[in-house]
């Protein structure tokens, strides 16, 4: 008896399975089976998305950061990173294309921590304007001190890598904009000198704070570092803006 078209359709093998029932490698949406470089790229993409893949990526970043801080950016190679971690170069290239890609990611991580440190928090709500400013400056100084070696490297690499320079410039502009908005808010509330330009003052204060931290914690100017860096920085901010509590 001749099978109906419906019966033939029901017995037809799936796209990933030959007539004999054996599974074949997964096909792309276009219906072809990736081989060679294409297969490697597909496998790498799948590996990166797994929990194990995320852990491997984090381990590469940690190993690279340790080496950068020990030897400096220029004197570290991809071979040094994979040797330190005990993985193959192929594993490295699954997650990063170049050493520069690794450093850019590390630089971005530090920026995220700084952004978080200077963001307004619940602890700033009931301490007055000067108290909130002190808290924000304290968090900034603590993060800068904790990442001092990386900050020194970022300063160095920014002169060689346009992308790292762009990250630094973008971060600076965001901080200036944030501080300018804060100064303008103080002015509207009658807490700061209304004769100063908020953006210009913010630009100077951001430079003063970051540059002072660089020399105190990276550049070796220990003699010039005050006993209480946070109090020194905050005092200058208060004087420059005419800030007072309500």
N, C-alpha and C positions, 0 to 999 in steps of 0.2 A: 504494500500500500504506500503510495507516495505521500511524503510528509507535507503538511501544510506550511505555507510561508511563516506562520506564527511559530510552529514547532522548530523550523530551521533557525529562526531568530533566537529562540530560547536556548539553542545548543551552540550558538556562535560564541567563540572564546572572546574574552575581554581584551582590550588593547594591550594590556601588559602580560597577556598569557597566550602562548602558542597553542596550536591545535592539540598538542599532546598533553596540555595541562600544566607544563612546567613554567614557573614564573620567570620573567625576563627582567632586566634592569628597568627601573621606572623611566617612563618616557616624558618628554617635555610636553607643553600644551600643544605644540605643533605636531606631536605624534612621533618624533624621532628619538632614538636612544642616544644620549650623549656619550662620547668616547674621547679619549686623549685629554687635551687641555680643557675641553668643555666639561668632561666628567669631573676633572679635578676641581674646576671652579664650582660645580654644583655640590660636590662633596664638602668643599670648604665652606660654602654658604650654609649647608645643613649643620655642619659642625659648630660654626659660630653661634648658631641659635640655641644650642643645647646648654644645660646647666654646666656640664663639664667644659664646654667651650668657653663660657663666660668666666669660669674659674681660671682656665688657661690664659685667657686674655689678661685678666687681672694680675696673674703671676708674671707675665711678660712685662707688664707695666711696672710692677714692684721691683723686679730684677733690674730693669733698665734704670729706674730712678736711683736705686742704690749705687749702681755703677757710675751714673752721671755725677752723683754727689761725691763719690770717692775720687774719680779721675778727671772729671770735667767732661763736657759734651764732646769736644773735638777728639779726645783720646779714647773714646768708646766706639766699638764697631758692633755690627750685628752679630758677628761671630762671638764677641765677648758676651753679649746678652744671652745667646742660646747656650753657650758653654756654662755660664753661671747658673742658668735654670735647668740645664741637663735635657734640652729638647733639640730637635733638628731645626735646620734653617727652614725646612718646609713648614714646620709648625709655626714658626715666626711669620712666614709669608701668608699663612692662612688668615692672620688677623691684621697684619700691618704690611704696607708696601715698602717703607723705608724707615730708617732711624728717625728721620725728621717727623714722620707720622706719630711715632711713639712720643717724642718730646712734645709735640703739639697737644697731644691728649693729656699729658701730665700738666702742661701749662694751663690747659683749660680746667683741669680739676682744681688747681690752686685758685684760679679765678672764682670758681663756684664757691669755694670755702670763704673767700674774702667777701663775696656778695652776700653770703648768708650771715657773716659776722657783723656787717654794718647795717643789716636790715633791722627795722624796728621790731622789738619783741615785747612780750607782756611785762617783763621786768622793768621796762622803760615807762610804763604808763603813769605811775604815781610818784615819780621822783623829781619832777620839775624838768624844765628844759636843760639846765646845766647838768643835772644828774643823768638824764637820758644821753646827752652828748658824751659825758664821761664813760658811761657804759659802752657806747658804740666805739669810742676810741680805745677802750680797754680790750674789747673783743678783736679789733683790728690789729693792735699791737701783739696780742697773744698769737693770732694766726700768722702774722708776719714772722715773729720770732720762731714759731714752730716750723715754718717753711723757709727759713733764712737761706739755706743752701740752694734750694730751688729758685728763690728769687734772684740770687746772684747769677745762676745759670740762665734764667730767663732774660736778664739784662744783657748777658753776653750773646746769647743765641739770637735775640731780636735784631742785632746788628748784622746778622748773616742770613736770617730766614725771614722773608717778607711776611709770611703768614703769622709767625710769632709776633712780629712787630705790629701787624694788624690787630691781633688779639689784645696786645697791651694798649694800643691806642683806643680800641673799642671799649676796653675796661675802664680806662681813664675817663673817656667821655661820659660813660654811664655814671661813674662816681661823681664827676663834676655836676652833671645834670641832677643827680639825687641830692647833693649838698646844696646846690642852688635853690632847688625846690624847698628844702628845709629852711634855708635862710629867708626865703620869701615868705614862708609860712610864719616864721618868727616875726618878721616885719609887720605882717598883717595883724598879728595878735599884740603888737606893741611891745614885743620882747627884745627886738634888735634894732640897731641903728638904721633908720629908713633912708639915710643919705648915701649908703654904700650900694654899689651895684652887686646884686646877688650872684650873678654868673662869674664876674671877674674875681670877686672875693672867694667864691667856691673853688675856682681854678687854682688860685694861689694857695689856699689851705690844703687842697688835695696834694699839690706838689710838695708843700712843706712837710706834710705828714709822711708821705711815701718815701721822699728823699731822706728825711731824717732817719726813718726806720732802716733804710738801706745802709747808711753810713754807720749807724749804731750796731746793727746786727749782722751785716754782711761785709761792709767796707773796712772794719777794724778800728773805727774811731771810738774805742772804749773810753778814752779819757774825756771825750766830749759828750758822752752819754750821761744824762741826768740820773739821779738815784731813782726817780719816779718818772719814767718816760710818759706815762699816760697823763699825769698831772701837768707836766710841762707842755705837752701838746694841747691839752684842753684849755690851759690858761691862755695860750696864744689865740686859740679859736675864740674864746670869750672876749678877749680884748679887741680882736680884729672885727668882730661883729657887734660889739656892744651888748652882748647877750646878758639877760637877767631873768630871774625867775618871776613868776606872777606874784 
